Amino acid sequence: PRKVGPQDLSEFRPISLIGCMYKILAKILAKRLKSILSKVIDQSQSAFLGNRNIYIYIYFVRKI
């Protein structure tokens, strides 16, 4: 910030806002992609998706 205890957006330096804008954009994209990815990615690809896990497949591989 340019001043101690900034009250207005113009009192911030642009470089300090980049991190906030990135976080907001990343969360928006993550929410939008979450609903699409579960439909696009095949059921056999289970890691890193909500409501799916890879542990059951590791169990099956170890049984073989």
WOJOLIN-V374398 format. One record per run of one state. SS is the DSSP state (h for helix, s for strand, l for the rest). FROM is the first residue (numbers start at 1). LEN is the number of residues. If there is no record, write none. Layout:
ss | from | len
SS | FROM | LEN
SS | FROM | LEN
This chain:
ss | from | len
l | 1 | 8
h | 9 | 3
l | 12 | 2
h | 14 | 27
l | 41 | 14
h | 55 | 9
l | 64 | 1
